[in-house]
């Protein structure tokens, strides 16, 4: 039985909503008074709930919740997940979901148990920054660093918690984001939380209910479904909600501000937010090997295509030196990877319109459509997806500084499969190019959430490269890797959010505040993740078969080696039984596939 506050069918408007928020508010003072070690004990109960794996097959509207994700994202669900590619996608997403949450909880438990005070000494100093190493990440050869500006004052994550309730407005594009937001506000900010799920992902109610059960039973967390604009306005303007945390768009942030203004509460409610970015990806000149070009262009291509471009860290602006002799080879390799990597459906609402609107601002000669091979999964017997299959559009912005330079793609986040190319005339001089590229990224690309820099080993190891990283005013910087690993670094001592001090309620940009910095480091500013220019461990473009992901999930999310081995054995036995049963089946489901996108 689910506790009453978690029952998805219950009415949550009017008096019942008031009662739910009031019950949370009554717990706030009690939660704030608990010692760090007591809170660590509560976090351990959530970790145990996660490791039970009861959430893995939780039902939403009578079917496994993962089918809801497959339907949303345009993969095969009508065949009851029998399509091998759909099963692989669902299994890998479950594994990532569970692993990110587990790593985050483990870091929280460690820091709360040890009473971290942020007094450790930095490993090095780069300009005004104190640089601290993060804990080891889950990917070999990828290392994270937390860059802090101690002169900027106390870490935002340790402000005294307010008396009321924190409202977390759920994200629409990744399953684990809202969970991390809830846990961060509770354990790092000492706030009781009401979570309103995003309307695109109502199926998350089921696994979240299972994982968060210890917190809901304790009256510290409450979750509700989205019920439309009026409901959202009512909950945002509630008199007991004094903090709102949102992962979304600038338009959502501004709508929240207007709601608070109408309620006369604009000065009473703090808003922290992660609002996306026109993400730049700088490709340095220099002398590259063929392997470096192939790996880095593939990394960029996958980062662009993942999720149909519907990610806040999806690269949108490629900055290159027009005088780099190897530029043609890099662009050819990039296009080859865009064609060969599977193209997922562009599932996020409005993707086609946003893509068309941006492309319409460029001449036909400046737009190149790179046809790709769709993800080999089906939703119908005709072999087509219910969501649009959009080719990546390459936009040529022209030569930076010329009269004909078109910067439209630098000003609006598309949240769609588009990549614009900005050419800089730097004479193949690496220092000159990087200086110009950093200035373009900082001053001309909208937002400051994250960016990446691809470069050959000789450049990354150069004595002045840290100065380049110091000059980038972004909350996360990836060196030879996607800033996906920057988000993962929040589970290892890093953080995630816009670069501090740039925005306000009136000019929200990429947002205010951050999640992470679990080690409570003074003046946290940004996270830098570094990988070699060729690192097969960091190649996340290949989705493993479902069986592999299920075995890894069973092992990674176990409380010990013995339990993990037993679970892995059980998964293998079930797979073998199913395979033998299939040998005697009288019929086999036909496999479909998308036709090549034109």
C-alpha positions in Angstrom: 0.0 0.0 0.0 1.3 3.5 -0.9 1.0 6.1 1.9 -2.0 8.4 1.4 0.2 11.4 0.5 1.7 9.3 -2.4 -1.5 8.0 -3.9 -1.6 9.2 -7.5 -5.4 8.9 -7.7 -6.1 11.2 -4.7 -7.2 14.8 -5.2 -4.4 17.2 -4.5 -6.1 20.5 -5.1 -7.9 22.8 -2.6 -8.0 21.7 1.0 -6.1 18.4 0.5 -3.2 20.3 -1.1 -3.2 22.8 1.8 -3.1 20.0 4.3 -0.2 18.3 2.5 1.9 21.5 2.4 1.0 22.3 6.0 2.1 18.9 7.2 5.4 19.4 5.4 5.9 22.9 7.0 5.3 21.5 10.4 8.3 19.1 9.9 10.7 21.9 8.7 11.9 23.0 12.1 12.3 19.5 13.3 14.3 18.5 10.2 16.6 21.6 10.5 17.4 20.7 14.1 18.7 17.2 13.3 22.4 16.7 13.4 24.4 15.9 10.3 24.9 12.4 11.5 21.1 12.0 12.1 20.5 13.2 8.5 23.1 10.7 7.3 21.0 8.0 8.9 17.9 9.2 7.0 19.9 9.2 3.8 20.9 5.6 4.5 17.3 4.5 4.6 16.8 6.1 1.1 19.9 4.3 -0.2 18.5 1.0 1.2 15.2 1.7 -0.6 17.1 2.3 -3.8 19.2 -0.8 -3.4 16.1 -2.9 -2.9 15.4 -2.5 -6.6 11.6 -2.5 -5.8 11.4 0.7 -8.0 12.8 -1.1 -11.1 9.5 -2.7 -12.1 7.1 -0.3 -10.4 3.8 0.0 -12.2 2.3 3.2 -13.6 -1.2 2.9 -14.9 -0.9 -0.9 -14.7 2.3 -1.2 -16.8 6.0 -1.0 -15.9 7.0 2.7 -15.7 9.8 2.3 -18.2 7.2 1.8 -20.9 6.0 5.3 -20.3 9.5 6.6 -21.1 9.6 4.5 -24.3 6.3 5.9 -25.4 7.3 9.5 -24.6 10.7 9.2 -26.4 9.3 7.5 -29.5 10.7 4.0 -28.9 8.9 0.6 -29.2 6.4 0.1 -26.4 3.4 -1.3 -28.3 5.3 -4.5 -28.8 5.5 -4.8 -25.0 9.2 -3.9 -25.1 10.0 -7.0 -27.1 12.0 -5.1 -29.6 15.7 -5.6 -28.6 16.7 -2.1 -29.2 13.9 -0.6 -27.2 14.7 -3.0 -24.4 18.3 -2.0 -24.5 17.4 1.7 -24.3 15.1 1.1 -21.3 17.5 -1.1 -19.5 20.4 1.3 -19.9 18.3 4.3 -18.7 17.3 2.3 -15.6 20.9 1.6 -14.9 22.0 5.2 -15.3 19.0 6.4 -13.2 19.9 4.1 -10.3 23.6 4.6 -10.5 23.5 8.4 -10.5 21.1 8.4 -7.5 23.2 5.9 -5.6 26.5 7.8 -6.1 24.8 11.0 -5.0 23.4 9.4 -1.8 26.8 7.8 -1.0 28.5 11.1 -1.2 25.9 12.8 0.9 26.2 10.1 3.6 30.0 10.3 3.6 30.0 14.1 4.0 27.3 14.2 6.6 28.8 11.4 8.6 32.2 13.1 8.6 30.8 16.5 9.2 32.5 18.1 6.2 33.3 21.8 6.9 34.9 22.8 3.6 38.2 23.4 5.3 40.4 21.2 3.1 43.3 22.7 1.3 43.2 23.1 -2.5 45.3 20.8 -4.7 46.4 23.8 -6.8 45.7 27.4 -7.5 44.8 28.8 -11.0 44.6 32.5 -11.0 42.0 33.5 -8.4 40.6 29.9 -8.2 41.3 27.3 -5.6 41.1 23.9 -7.4 40.0 20.8 -5.5 40.0 17.3 -7.0 36.7 15.5 -7.0 36.3 11.9 -5.9 36.9 9.3 -8.6 34.1 9.2 -11.2 32.6 6.0 -12.5 34.4 6.4 -15.8 38.1 5.5 -16.0 40.5 8.3 -17.0 37.8 11.0 -16.6 38.7 13.3 -13.6 36.7 16.1 -12.0 37.8 19.3 -10.3 35.8 21.8 -8.2 37.0 25.4 -8.9 36.3 27.9 -6.2 36.6 31.6 -5.6 37.1 31.9 -1.9 36.8 35.7 -2.0 33.2 35.4 -3.1 31.9 34.4 0.3 30.2 31.5 2.0 28.9 28.6 -0.1 25.3 29.1 -1.1 24.5 25.5 -0.1 24.7 26.2 3.6 22.3 29.1 4.1 19.9 28.8 7.0 16.9 27.0 5.8 13.6 29.0 5.7 10.6 28.1 7.8 8.4 27.0 4.9 8.4 24.4 2.2 10.6 24.1 -0.9 8.7 23.4 -4.2 10.7 21.4 -6.8 9.3 21.7 -10.3 10.4 18.5 -12.1 12.5 18.4 -15.3 11.0 17.1 -18.5 14.0 15.5 -20.2 15.9 13.1 -17.8 14.5 10.7 -15.3 17.0 11.3 -12.5 17.1 15.1 -12.5 14.1 15.7 -10.3 15.2 13.0 -7.8 18.6 14.7 -7.4 16.9 18.1 -7.0 14.7 16.7 -4.2 17.6 15.1 -2.4 19.8 18.1 -2.8 17.2 20.5 -1.3 16.5 18.1 1.6 20.0 17.1 2.6 22.2 20.0 1.4 19.8 22.8 2.1 17.8 21.4 5.1 14.5 22.0 3.3 11.4 19.8 3.3 10.2 19.3 -0.2 7.0 19.0 -2.3 7.8 17.8 -5.8 5.5 18.5 -8.8 6.3 16.2 -11.6 6.8 17.5 -15.2 3.7 16.8 -17.3 5.8 14.8 -19.8 7.0 12.3 -17.2 4.1 11.4 -15.0 5.3 7.8 -15.0 8.2 8.8 -12.7 5.6 9.0 -9.8 5.9 5.2 -9.5 9.7 4.6 -9.1 10.0 7.8 -7.1 7.3 6.6 -4.7 9.3 3.5 -4.0 12.7 5.1 -3.6 11.4 8.1 -1.5 9.1 6.0 0.7 11.3 6.5 3.9 11.1 10.3 3.4 7.3 10.4 2.6 6.6 8.1 5.6 8.6 10.6 7.8 6.6 13.5 6.4 9.7 15.2 4.8 8.8 14.8 1.1 5.5 14.9 -0.8 5.0 14.4 -4.6 2.1 15.5 -6.8 1.3 15.2 -10.4 1.0 18.2 -12.8 -2.6 19.2 -13.2 -2.3 22.1 -15.6 -1.4 25.8 -15.4 -3.9 26.9 -12.8 -2.7 24.2 -10.4 0.9 25.1 -11.0 0.1 28.7 -10.3 -1.7 27.8 -7.1 1.1 25.7 -5.7 3.8 28.3 -6.7 1.9 31.0 -4.9 1.0 29.0 -1.8 1.7 31.0 1.4 3.8 28.2 2.9 6.1 27.8 -0.1 9.1 30.1 0.4 11.6 28.5 -2.0 11.1 27.2 -5.6 13.7 25.2 -7.4 13.1 24.6 -11.1 14.9 22.8 -13.9 13.5 24.2 -17.2 13.5 27.2 -19.4 13.7 31.0 -18.9 10.1 31.3 -19.9 9.1 29.0 -17.0 11.2 31.0 -14.6 9.5 34.3 -15.8 6.1 32.7 -15.5 6.9 31.7 -11.9 8.0 35.3 -11.2 4.7 36.7 -12.6 2.7 34.2 -10.5 4.5 35.3 -7.3 4.0 39.0 -8.2 0.3 38.5 -8.6 0.2 36.7 -5.2 2.2 39.6 -3.7 5.0 37.2 -2.7 7.8 38.1 -5.1 10.1 39.3 -2.3 9.2 36.3 0.0 10.1 33.4 -2.2 13.7 32.6 -3.3 14.1 30.9 -6.7 17.0 28.7 -7.6 17.0 27.3 -11.1 18.9 25.6 -13.9 17.6 27.1 -17.2 19.7 25.8 -20.0 22.2 27.3 -22.4 23.3 27.8 -26.0 26.1 25.4 -25.4 29.4 26.1 -27.1 31.9 23.4 -28.1 35.4 24.8 -28.9 37.6 22.7 -31.1 41.2 23.8 -30.8 43.6 24.0 -33.7 47.0 22.3 -33.4 48.4 19.0 -34.7 45.8 16.2 -34.3 46.2 12.5 -35.0 43.6 10.7 -37.0 42.4 8.8 -33.9 42.0 12.1 -32.0 39.9 13.6 -34.8 37.8 10.5 -35.1 37.2 10.2 -31.4 36.5 13.8 -30.7 34.2 14.3 -33.7 32.2 11.2 -32.7 31.9 12.5 -29.1 30.6 15.8 -30.4 28.2 14.1 -32.8 26.7 11.8 -30.1 26.4 14.7 -27.7 24.4 16.6 -30.3 22.1 13.7 -31.3 21.4 12.3 -27.8 17.8 12.8 -26.9 17.1 14.6 -30.2 19.1 17.6 -28.9 16.6 18.0 -26.0 19.2 18.5 -23.3 20.4 21.6 -21.5 24.0 20.6 -22.3 23.5 19.7 -25.9 26.1 21.4 -28.0 24.7 24.1 -30.3 27.7 26.3 -31.3 30.9 24.8 -32.7 33.8 27.3 -32.7 36.7 26.5 -34.9 39.8 28.2 -36.5 39.1 28.8 -40.2 42.9 28.7 -40.8 43.4 25.3 -39.1 44.7 23.0 -41.9 42.9 20.0 -40.4 39.5 21.7 -40.2 38.2 20.0 -43.3 39.2 16.6 -42.0 37.4 17.3 -38.7 34.2 18.5 -40.3 34.2 15.5 -42.6 34.6 13.1 -39.7 31.9 15.0 -37.8 29.4 14.6 -40.6 30.4 10.9 -41.0 29.6 10.3 -37.3 26.3 12.3 -37.5 25.3 9.9 -40.4 26.4 6.7 -38.8 25.3 7.1 -35.2 21.6 6.1 -34.5 19.2 9.1 -34.7 16.7 9.0 -31.8 13.3 10.6 -32.4 13.1 14.3 -31.5 10.5 13.7 -28.9 10.4 17.0 -27.0 7.3 19.0 -27.9 8.0 21.8 -30.4 11.3 20.5 -31.7 10.3 20.7 -35.3 9.0 24.3 -35.0 12.1 25.5 -33.1 14.4 23.9 -35.6 12.5 25.4 -38.6 12.4 28.8 -36.9 16.2 28.9 -36.4 17.0 27.5 -39.8 14.7 30.1 -41.5 17.1 32.8 -40.2 19.9 31.5 -42.5 20.2 31.4 -46.2 19.7 28.0 -47.9 23.4 28.0 -48.8 24.2 28.2 -45.0 22.1 25.2 -44.0 23.3 21.6 -44.5 21.0 18.7 -43.5 23.0 15.7 -42.4 20.8 12.6 -42.9 21.3 9.9 -40.4 20.2 6.3 -39.7 17.3 6.3 -37.2 17.4 4.2 -34.0 16.5 0.7 -35.1 13.4 0.4 -33.0 9.7 0.6 -34.0 6.4 1.8 -32.7 4.2 0.4 -35.5 4.1 -2.2 -38.2 5.0 0.3 -40.8 8.4 0.9 -39.1 7.9 4.6 -38.3 8.1 6.5 -35.0 5.2 8.4 -33.5 7.7 11.3 -32.9 9.4 13.3 -35.6 12.7 11.9 -37.0 14.8 15.0 -37.6 18.2 15.2 -39.3 20.8 17.3 -37.7 21.0 20.7 -39.4 24.4 22.3 -39.7 24.3 26.1 -39.8 27.2 28.1 -41.2 27.3 31.3 -39.2 30.2 32.6 -41.4 33.5 34.2 -40.4 33.3 35.9 -37.0 33.8 39.6 -37.4 32.7 39.8 -41.0 29.8 41.9 -42.1 27.9 38.8 -43.1 28.3 36.9 -39.8 25.0 35.6 -38.6 24.8 35.1 -34.8 21.1 34.0 -34.6 22.0 30.5 -33.4 24.1 31.9 -30.6 21.2 33.7 -29.0 18.4 31.2 -28.6 18.6 27.6 -27.2 17.0 25.4 -29.9 16.4 22.2 -27.8 16.5 20.4 -31.1 19.0 18.7 -33.5 20.9 21.8 -34.8 24.6 22.7 -34.7 25.9 26.0 -35.8 29.5 26.6 -36.9 31.4 29.8 -36.0 34.6 30.3 -37.9 37.4 32.4 -36.4 40.3 33.8 -38.3 43.2 33.0 -36.0 46.0 32.1 -38.4 46.3 28.6 -36.9 47.8 30.2 -33.8 46.6 28.1 -30.8 46.8 30.8 -28.1 45.3 33.4 -30.3 42.4 31.1 -31.3 41.6 30.0 -27.8 41.6 33.5 -26.6 39.1 34.5 -29.3 37.0 31.4 -28.9 36.7 31.9 -25.1 35.6 35.4 -25.6 32.9 34.4 -28.1 31.7 31.6 -25.7 31.6 34.0 -22.8 30.2 37.1 -24.4 28.1 36.0 -27.4 26.6 32.6 -26.6 23.5 32.9 -24.5 23.8 31.3 -21.1 26.7 30.0 -18.9 25.6 26.5 -17.9 28.3 24.4 -19.6 30.7 24.2 -22.5 33.3 21.8 -23.9 36.8 22.2 -25.3 38.3 19.5 -27.6 42.0 19.6 -28.1 44.9 17.3 -28.9 47.0 16.1 -26.0 49.8 18.6 -26.6 47.4 21.5 -26.2 45.7 20.1 -23.1 49.0 19.5 -21.4 50.4 22.9 -22.3 51.4 25.3 -19.5 48.8 27.9 -20.4 45.8 25.7 -20.9 44.6 26.1 -17.3 44.4 29.8 -18.0 41.9 29.0 -20.8 39.8 27.0 -18.4 40.0 29.8 -15.8 38.7 32.3 -18.3 35.7 30.3 -19.3 32.7 31.6 -17.3 30.6 28.5 -17.3 29.3 26.4 -14.5 30.7 23.2 -16.0 33.6 22.8 -18.5 34.4 19.5 -20.3 37.9 18.9 -21.7 37.7 16.4 -24.5 34.4 15.1 -23.2 30.7 16.1 -22.9 29.6 18.0 -19.8 27.4 15.0 -19.1 30.3 14.0 -17.0 30.1 17.5 -15.4 26.7 16.6 -14.1 27.9 13.2 -12.9 30.6 15.0 -11.0 27.9 16.4 -8.6 28.0 12.9 -7.1 31.7 13.2 -6.5 32.1 16.7 -5.0 31.5 18.9 -8.0 28.4 21.0 -8.7 25.9 21.8 -11.5 24.5 25.2 -12.3 25.2 28.5 -14.1 28.4 30.4 -13.5 27.7 32.5 -10.3 27.1 36.2 -10.2 25.8 36.7 -13.7 22.0 36.6 -13.4 19.1 37.9 -11.3 15.3 37.4 -11.2 15.0 40.1 -13.9 17.6 38.5 -16.1 17.6 34.8 -15.4 20.0 33.6 -18.1 21.1 30.0 -17.2 19.7 30.4 -13.7 20.8 31.0 -10.1 22.2 28.6 -7.6 23.5 25.1 -8.1 23.1 21.5 -7.0 26.0 19.6 -5.5 29.1 21.0 -3.9 28.4 18.3 -1.3 31.8 18.9 0.3 30.7 22.5 1.2 33.7 24.2 -0.4 33.9 27.9 0.1 33.1 30.1 -3.0 32.2 27.2 -5.3 32.1 28.5 -8.9 32.4 25.7 -11.5 33.3 22.1 -12.2 35.9 21.1 -14.7 36.0 17.5 -16.0 39.0 16.3 -18.0 39.5 13.3 -20.3 42.3 12.2 -22.7 41.7 13.2 -26.4 41.1 9.5 -27.0 39.4 7.6 -24.2 37.3 4.5 -25.1 36.0 4.4 -21.5 34.3 7.8 -22.1 32.6 6.6 -25.3 28.9 6.6 -24.3 27.6 6.4 -27.8 27.1 2.6 -27.7 24.1 1.2 -25.8 24.8 -2.2 -24.4 22.3 -5.1 -24.8 19.6 -5.1 -22.3 21.0 -8.2 -20.5 24.3 -6.5 -19.9 22.6 -3.4 -18.5 20.4 -5.5 -16.3 23.4 -7.4 -14.9 25.3 -4.2 -14.3 22.3 -2.6 -12.6 21.9 -5.7 -10.3 25.6 -5.5 -9.3 26.0 -1.7 -9.0 22.8 -1.2 -7.0 23.4 -4.0 -4.5 24.4 -3.4 -1.0 27.3 -5.9 -1.2 29.3 -8.2 -3.4 27.4 -11.4 -2.4 24.0 -9.8 -3.0 25.2 -8.4 -6.4 26.5 -11.8 -7.5 23.2 -13.5 -6.5 21.2 -10.9 -8.4 23.4 -11.2 -11.5 23.0 -15.0 -11.4 19.2 -14.6 -11.1 19.1 -12.3 -14.1 21.1 -14.8 -16.2 18.9 -17.7 -15.2 15.7 -15.7 -16.2 17.3 -14.8 -19.5 18.2 -18.4 -20.2 14.8 -19.7 -19.3 13.2 -17.1 -21.6 15.6 -18.0 -24.4 14.8 -21.7 -24.2 11.1 -20.9 -24.1 11.5 -18.9 -27.2 12.9 -21.9 -29.0 9.7 -23.7 -28.6 7.4 -20.8 -29.4 5.2 -21.3 -32.3 5.5 -17.7 -33.6 8.1 -15.1 -33.7 7.5 -11.3 -33.7 8.7 -9.7 -36.8 11.3 -7.1 -36.4 10.8 -3.6 -37.8 13.2 -0.8 -38.6 13.1 2.7 -39.7 14.0 3.6 -43.2 16.9 5.9 -43.6 16.1 9.5 -43.1 16.3 11.6 -46.2 
